[in-house]
Amino acid sequence: MEPNGRLLRLIAMIAYPTDSYGLIRRSALLETGVSDNQIAQAIRRGLLLRVYPGSLVVPSTDFDGAEGAQRLHRMTAIAVATSELSTATSPLPLCHATAAAFHGIPLLKPDISRVHVASGGTSGGAVHRYRHLHATPLDPAEVTVVDGIAVTTVERTAVDVATRGVFAQALTAFDQAMRVGGDIEMMRDILESRRRVGVRVARRALSLASGLSQSVGESWSRAQMIEAGLPVPRLQHRFQCSSGYYDTDFDWDEALIGEFDGLHKYGRLLRPGETAADAVVREKLREDELRATDALVVRWVWAHLESRSVVDLIKPRLKRLGLCA
């Protein structure tokens, strides 16, 4: 059994040796005099998190929530790519939800249980413990390099994700890909150039996609409205109020304003020196000013999306305003 002093030394370590990707490699820890047994104890105590054999990270609130899980998946993908795939003559590119994590494209309920890799061919697909190898042809123009690692482009990534999901997932993938600069015409060309499962759903989603959607919650909200046959709202319309201009998530003819309240939203709204509570108060004052324009304001949260009750909140108000049958 290892001496307690050495374990305490590991626990007290302020700065773990990390590589250029922010990963803590087992080999680097061993070079500092830390043993495998001490590493295992640190993992059990929640001081370190193993993302792949020989690769670890320090647990962080950055990995909390859905988008945090995608960030952690990115670290796992880097570990896989640099520990295993890099030994291949031609490293295989990361794809699907894994590539989305590299491009900073948040997704709706992504499949990140394994690292997704594209074979570049029509056969040889397989699911391993850490990797999902997709047998899929790749045009060289559909591969790029992010942080030194080959991944499918934003456009190809969005199409791959969209064709494997339901409408809401497809719309979210296209919305968020466009938000980070994805080219809608390139995505349309990729969709049209190949026959694949899910292409019909993806085409419909792409025709309704918008880079103005600022979050997964906003995209999922709009998907539920579309699937229910509600009038498609305008996104990010600017209202003039008494103290200035305010952009809203959704609106219908300036008569009804819809706002999705994701918990991350208040962090995004923080100004220098502000707390989350300050942002909440400021949002309340903003809402009061929007209501003063004579528009109705309806708000919903993630729980409404999960229970698919967003339409139940919006439709009666649209009917009351004569905007919906």
C-alpha positions in Angstrom: 0.0 0.0 0.0 1.3 3.5 -0.9 2.4 5.8 2.0 -0.2 8.3 2.9 2.3 11.1 2.4 2.6 10.4 -1.3 -1.2 10.3 -1.7 -1.5 13.7 0.1 1.2 15.0 -2.2 -1.0 14.1 -5.2 -4.1 15.5 -3.5 -2.3 18.8 -2.8 -0.9 19.1 -6.3 -2.1 22.5 -7.5 -1.1 22.3 -11.1 -1.1 18.9 -12.7 1.2 18.4 -15.7 -1.0 19.0 -18.7 -0.2 18.7 -22.4 -1.0 21.3 -25.1 -4.6 20.0 -25.2 -5.2 20.3 -21.4 -5.0 16.5 -20.9 -3.1 15.0 -18.0 -1.2 12.0 -19.3 -0.4 9.0 -17.1 3.2 9.1 -18.4 3.7 12.7 -17.3 2.3 11.9 -13.8 4.6 8.9 -13.5 7.6 11.2 -14.3 6.7 13.4 -11.3 6.9 10.4 -9.0 3.2 9.7 -8.7 2.4 6.0 -9.0 -0.5 4.2 -10.7 -2.0 3.3 -7.3 -2.0 7.0 -6.4 -3.6 7.9 -9.7 -6.3 5.3 -9.1 -7.0 6.6 -5.6 -7.2 10.2 -6.9 -9.8 9.0 -9.5 -11.8 7.2 -6.7 -11.8 10.4 -4.6 -13.0 12.5 -7.5 -9.8 14.5 -7.8 -9.1 13.2 -11.4 -11.4 12.0 -14.1 -10.2 9.3 -16.6 -11.5 10.1 -20.1 -9.5 7.4 -21.9 -6.8 4.9 -20.7 -3.7 6.9 -19.9 -5.5 10.3 -20.2 -7.2 12.3 -17.5 -8.7 15.7 -16.7 -9.4 17.6 -13.5 -13.2 17.6 -12.8 -14.7 21.0 -13.5 -18.0 22.8 -13.6 -17.1 23.4 -17.3 -18.2 19.8 -17.8 -21.6 20.3 -16.2 -24.9 20.2 -18.2 -25.5 19.2 -21.8 -22.9 21.6 -23.4 -20.4 20.7 -20.6 -20.8 17.0 -21.6 -19.9 17.9 -25.2 -16.8 19.7 -23.9 -15.8 16.7 -21.9 -16.5 14.5 -25.0 -14.1 16.7 -26.9 -11.4 16.0 -24.4 -12.1 12.3 -24.8 -11.9 12.5 -28.5 -8.5 14.3 -28.3 -7.3 11.5 -26.1 -8.5 8.9 -28.5 -7.1 10.7 -31.5 -3.7 11.4 -30.1 -3.3 8.1 -28.2 -4.5 5.6 -30.8 -5.6 7.0 -34.2 -2.4 9.0 -34.6 -0.5 5.8 -35.0 -2.3 5.1 -38.3 -0.5 6.1 -41.6 -3.5 8.4 -42.4 -5.3 9.3 -39.2 -9.0 8.9 -39.7 -11.1 12.1 -39.2 -13.5 12.6 -36.3 -17.1 13.0 -37.4 -20.8 13.3 -36.4 -21.3 14.5 -32.8 -17.6 14.3 -32.0 -16.7 16.7 -34.8 -19.6 19.0 -33.6 -17.9 19.2 -30.2 -14.6 20.3 -32.0 -16.4 23.0 -33.9 -18.3 24.3 -30.9 -21.7 23.3 -32.3 -24.1 22.5 -29.4 -26.5 19.7 -30.2 -29.8 18.3 -28.9 -29.2 15.1 -27.0 -26.2 14.1 -29.0 -24.8 10.5 -29.1 -21.5 11.1 -27.3 -21.2 7.7 -25.7 -18.3 6.9 -28.1 -15.9 8.9 -30.2 -17.2 9.0 -33.8 -14.7 8.4 -36.6 -15.2 8.3 -40.3 -13.6 5.4 -42.3 -13.8 7.2 -45.6 -15.0 4.0 -47.3 -18.3 2.2 -47.9 -17.5 -0.7 -45.6 -15.7 -1.5 -42.4 -18.0 0.2 -39.9 -17.8 -1.0 -36.3 -18.6 -0.1 -32.8 -15.8 -0.5 -30.2 -15.6 0.3 -26.6 -14.4 3.9 -27.1 -14.9 4.4 -30.9 -17.8 4.3 -33.3 -16.2 3.8 -36.8 -18.6 5.0 -39.5 -18.3 3.4 -42.9 -19.0 6.6 -45.0 -17.3 8.0 -48.1 -15.6 11.4 -47.6 -14.7 14.0 -50.1 -11.3 15.5 -49.2 -13.0 18.9 -49.2 -15.2 17.7 -46.4 -12.3 17.3 -44.0 -10.5 20.0 -42.1 -8.1 20.3 -39.2 -9.0 21.7 -35.8 -6.3 22.0 -33.1 -4.1 19.7 -35.2 -6.7 16.9 -35.4 -8.6 15.9 -38.6 -12.4 16.4 -38.4 -15.2 16.7 -40.8 -16.1 20.3 -41.8 -18.9 22.2 -40.1 -21.1 21.6 -43.1 -20.5 17.8 -43.4 -20.7 17.4 -39.6 -24.1 19.1 -39.6 -25.4 16.9 -42.4 -24.1 13.7 -40.7 -25.8 14.6 -37.4 -29.0 15.8 -39.1 -29.5 12.6 -41.1 -29.2 10.4 -38.1 -31.7 12.3 -35.9 -35.3 13.3 -35.6 -36.5 16.7 -36.9 -35.7 18.6 -33.8 -32.1 17.3 -33.7 -31.7 18.0 -37.4 -33.0 21.6 -37.1 -30.7 22.2 -34.1 -27.7 20.9 -35.9 -28.3 23.1 -38.9 -29.2 26.2 -36.8 -26.1 25.9 -34.7 -23.8 25.1 -37.6 -25.1 28.2 -39.4 -24.6 30.2 -36.2 -20.8 29.3 -36.1 -20.5 30.2 -39.8 -21.6 27.1 -41.7 -22.5 27.6 -45.3 -26.1 26.6 -46.0 -25.5 26.1 -49.7 -22.6 23.7 -49.0 -24.9 21.8 -46.6 -27.6 21.6 -49.3 -25.0 20.3 -51.8 -23.8 17.6 -49.5 -27.4 16.5 -48.8 -28.2 16.4 -52.5 -25.1 14.6 -53.6 -25.7 11.5 -51.6 -28.5 9.1 -50.9 -28.7 8.4 -47.2 -31.1 7.4 -44.5 -32.8 10.4 -42.9 -32.2 12.7 -45.9 -35.9 13.7 -46.1 -36.1 14.9 -42.5 -32.7 16.7 -43.0 -33.9 18.5 -46.1 -37.0 19.8 -44.3 -35.0 20.9 -41.4 -32.4 22.7 -43.5 -35.1 24.6 -45.4 -36.3 26.0 -42.0 -32.9 26.5 -40.4 -31.6 29.8 -39.2 -28.3 31.0 -37.8 -30.2 33.5 -35.6 -31.1 30.7 -33.2 -28.7 31.3 -30.2 -29.1 28.1 -28.3 -30.2 24.4 -28.4 -33.2 25.4 -26.4 -34.3 28.0 -28.9 -33.9 25.6 -31.8 -35.8 22.8 -30.0 -38.5 25.4 -29.1 -38.9 26.3 -32.8 -38.9 22.7 -33.8 -41.8 22.0 -31.6 -43.7 25.0 -32.9 -43.1 23.9 -36.5 -44.1 20.3 -35.9 -47.3 21.5 -34.2 -48.2 23.7 -37.2 -47.9 27.0 -35.4 -47.0 30.1 -37.4 -43.2 30.3 -37.7 -42.0 33.1 -35.4 -39.5 35.8 -36.3 -36.1 35.4 -34.5 -34.1 38.1 -32.7 -36.4 41.0 -33.6 -35.4 44.3 -32.0 -38.0 46.2 -30.0 -37.7 49.8 -29.1 -38.5 50.4 -25.5 -38.3 53.4 -23.1 -34.7 52.7 -22.1 -33.3 51.4 -25.4 -33.5 48.5 -27.8 -34.1 44.8 -26.8 -33.8 41.7 -29.0 -36.2 38.9 -28.3 -35.9 35.2 -28.9 -39.2 34.9 -30.9 -42.0 37.2 -31.8 -45.2 37.1 -33.9 -46.1 40.4 -35.5 -44.8 42.3 -32.5 -48.0 41.2 -30.7 -46.6 38.1 -28.9 -43.1 37.7 -27.7 -41.7 34.3 -26.8 -38.6 33.9 -24.5 -36.7 30.7 -23.7 -35.1 30.8 -20.3 -32.2 28.4 -20.3 -30.1 28.5 -17.1 -27.0 29.2 -19.2 -28.7 32.3 -20.5 -28.0 34.4 -17.5 -24.4 33.5 -17.6 -24.3 34.6 -21.2 -25.9 37.9 -20.2 -23.5 38.8 -17.4 -21.8 42.1 -17.7 -18.4 42.9 -16.1 -18.8 42.8 -12.3 -22.4 41.4 -12.4 -23.7 38.4 -10.6 -26.3 36.0 -11.9 -28.8 37.6 -9.6 -28.1 41.0 -11.1 -28.7 39.6 -14.6 -32.0 38.1 -13.4 -33.2 41.4 -12.1 -32.1 43.2 -15.2 -34.0 40.6 -17.3 -37.2 41.3 -15.2 -36.9 45.0 -15.9 -36.4 44.2 -19.6 -39.5 42.1 -19.6 -41.5 44.9 -18.0 -40.4 47.3 -20.7 -41.3 44.8 -23.4 -44.8 44.4 -21.9 -45.1 48.1 -22.0 -45.1 48.0 -25.8 -48.5 46.2 -25.5 -47.0 42.9 -26.6 -47.9 39.8 -24.7 -44.8 38.0 -23.3 -44.7 34.2 -22.7 -41.7 32.5 -21.2 -40.7 28.8 -20.9 -37.9 26.7 -19.6 -36.2 23.4 -20.4 -38.8 21.4 -18.5 -41.5 22.7 -20.9 -39.4 21.4 -23.8 -38.9 18.0 -22.2 -42.7 17.7 -21.5 -43.5 19.1 -25.0 -45.8 21.7 -23.4 -44.3 24.8 -25.2 -47.0 24.7 -27.8 -49.7 24.6 -25.0 -48.3 27.8 -23.7 -48.1 29.6 -27.0 -51.1 28.5 -29.0 -53.9 29.9 -26.8 -52.2 33.3 -26.9 -51.8 33.2 -30.7 -55.5 32.3 -31.0 -56.4 35.2 -28.7 -54.5 37.6 -30.9 -56.0 36.2 -34.1 -52.6 34.9 -35.3 -53.5 31.2 -35.3 -56.6 29.2 -36.2 
